[in-house]
Amino acid sequence: MIPAIVIRPEPGCAATVAAARAMGLEAHGFPLFAVQPRDWSPPAAGQIDALLIGSANALRFGGVALGAFRDLPVYAVGAATAEAARETGFTVAATGSGGLQNLLDTIPAGTRLLRLAGEQRVPLTPPTGVTMIESVVYASEAQAMPPALADLLRQRVVVLLHSGEAATHFASECDRLGIARDAITIAALAPRIAEAAGLGWAALATAETATDAALLALTSQLCQSSGETRG
């Protein structure tokens, strides 16, 4: 079976590796990003009706300032982020399944949103009647590829990519270290992530939906196949 490589930041990396191993995959975790908090100045709570959150990292690294918004509902990008919001004491108004923009488009007119985000984030356009303030509360800082990962990548592997930033950094590190792309199959969470990875891989596949479960299902197929392009 072809090994699977997870490079997302912790604690997501360990969670994805554990889920992959539970599916019977040979999975290895090498976080190529370290998440760090950023200083931020929250707007007055009275100016905000709800929070828009695209990653559980916003809740992990938002700090004590989040307490001022604890009574406001949360619109969460997916199930894992929604669960993190509940564990932090928030009430979840809605959980998305197709990306933040799709979720944003469902929010009622008149809602004043506070988007808690990372430095690298997908640009969003609020629908008519919805206003949005963006606050950067964390950043994912790229790390150099460790030698153990570089060694693994010199054989056939499947690499899971959870973000466009991860795709760009991973491709750059492969090129920097002279690692050939043609033995590496890419399993991307979404089309824009696959696009960011570039060309030259053994195969480049996209999950049916932008969820970790769908990405792992795709990875399982790829690890047990010849690496032909899917999705």
N, C-alpha and C positions, 0 to 999 in steps of 0.2 A: 504494500500500500504506500502511496506517495505521502510523505509527511506534510502536515499543515503548519504554517508559521503565522503567528499573531503578533502584530507590532504596535497595537493601539496602547495608549497610556494605561497605567494602573488607576483604579482597581478593575477597569473593564477588561484589561488583558488577561488577568487571572480568571475572571469569570468566563470569558469566551473559551479559553484553553480548557477549563473544567467541563464546560458544556460539550466541547468537541470530543474530549476524551470519553465522556459519558456516552457518546454516539459510537464509540469504538475507533475513533481516529487517533493516529499518532500525531499529537499536537505539541508545539513548542511555543513558549512565549518569550518575546524579546521586545519589550517596550522601547520604541525609538523616540518617545516623547515623554517629558516630565512636566506635569501640570503644576503651575505656580499661581498663587493669588495675585491679583492686581488691586492697588488702591483705587477706590471709587467713591464718588459722592452721590448718594441716593437722592432722588427728588423727594419733595414732600409727599408723604403718604396720601394726603388729601387730593393730590393731583393724579392719582393712579386708581384705576378700577380693577385691574387684573394683571397678572404676570404671564409673560410668554417665555418659555424655557425650552431651549433646544438641546440641552445636555445636563445630566446629573452633576457635572462638574460645577455648574453655576450655583448649585445648592451646596456642594461640598466646600467651595472656596469663596462664597459670597460674604462670609463673615457675619459679625453681629448686626450689621446694617439690615440684614434680611428680616430681623425681628420686627421691624416697623411695618412690614407688609404681610405678617403672618395671617391676618384676617382676610386677605384678598384671595380670590380664586386663581388657580394656575391652569394655563393651557400648556400641556406638555407634548413634546414632539412624538413620544412613543411610550410604550408600556414601562420600560425600565426607568425612564425619567419620571413618569407619573408615580411609580412606586417610590422612588427616591423623594419626591415631593411629599407624599403621604407620610413617609418615615420621618421627614423633617417637620411635620406638623401642619402642612398645608392641605387645603381642600382642592381637589382636582376638578375643574369644570369640564374639561374635555381632553381626550387623548388622541393624538393624530396617528396616522399610519402611512402617509405618503409624503412626508417632508414638512418643514415648517411653513412654507408658503401655502400649501394646501390647507393646513390647519388655520393659518391666519385668515384665509379667505372665508372661513366659516364663522368668524367672530362677529357678533352683532354690531351694527352701526351705533355710534355713540360711546363705544368702549375706549377708554384711555389706557393704553398698554405700557408696561415697562418690560422691555426685552432685556433679560440678563444673558450675556453672551461672552464668548471668548474673543481674543484679539483677531483670530482668523475665523470668519463667519460668512455664511451665505447671505448676500444682500436680499432684503425683503421689501415688498411693496404693500403697504396696508390697503385694504379695500376702502371704498368710499365710506366716509363717516367714522372710520377708526383712526385714531392717532397713536403714535408709538414713540417712546423715548428709548434709546438704546444705551445700556451701561455695560462696559467691559469689566468683568469681575475676575477673569482668569486668563491665563495664556498657556498654550501647549508649546513647550520649548523643545526644539528638535535636538536629538542626541546622535552622536556618531555611532555607526554600526559596529557592534562588538565583533571580535575575531571569531567567536563561536558561531554567530549567525552567518558571517561571511563564508565560513567553511560549509555550513549546511546548504547554502545557496548554490554551491558548486555541483549539486546533484539535483535531480528532479524534485521539485517541491510545489506546493500551492500556498500562495501568500494572500492573506485576507487583508483588504484595505477598507477602513471604515470612514475615511475622510479624504477630500481632495488634497489637503495639506500632507497627509500621510503618503498619498500616492506620489506626489511630487518629490517629497524628501526621500522616499524609498528608491525611486528611480535614480535620483541624483547620487545617492550613496552607492548604488550598484555601479554606476558609471565611474564614480571616483575611485572605487576599489578594483575596477576592471572585471567585474562579475558579469558574465554573459547573460543576457536576458532570455536566450532561447531555450533554457532549461527550466524557466520559472513560469508557472501558470498563475495568473492573477484572478482572484475572486473579489469583485468590487461590490460595495453595498448599494451603489446607485450609478446611473449612466454618467453623471458628471465626474464621478470618481474614476471610473474606467477611462474617461477621456483624459483626465489629468495624469494618468499613469503613462500615457504615451504608447508608442509602438515597439515592436520587436520581441514581445514576449512569446513564449511557447503557445499560450492561449490567453484570451482576455474575456472573462465572463462576468455577467451582472446578475445580482440577485433579483428574483421576481418582484419582491417588495423591499423597501428600505428598513428591514428589521434584522436583528442578529439571528433570529431563528431561520429566516429565509437565506441569509448568507451562509449559515452553517449547513443548511440543506444542500445548497449549491456546492459548498466545499466538499461535502461528503461524496457527491457525485463525481467531482473532479479528481478527488484523491483515489477513487476506485476505477477511474476510466483512463483512457489513453491521453487525456489532457486536451481533447478536442474542444473547440470554442462552443460555449453554450450561452443562452440568454441574450 
